[in-house]
Amino acid sequence: MIRIIQLLVGFFLIVLVVPQTPTENIVLRVFFETGFFTTYSEAKSFLKILTWSLIFSFLFLTFLIHIY
């Protein structure tokens, strides 16, 4: 079960991180255009928190898998 969750988190992480480039961030633009965020800076901070949360979740799940 943990491996399936790790696989899903890894997939979402790849889908989220790959389009983020220093010159053009497609994911950030899509998040901002949804209308859920009032400012561009708010969308940017949400994306940063989401990205790091997924990274740490993936690392934690990998750690759990290797313990058991």
Buried (B, 14 or more C-beta within 10 A) or exposed (E): EEEEBBEEBBEBBEEBEEBBEEEEBEBBEEBBEEEEBEEEEEBBEBBEEBBEEBBEBBEEBBEEEEEE
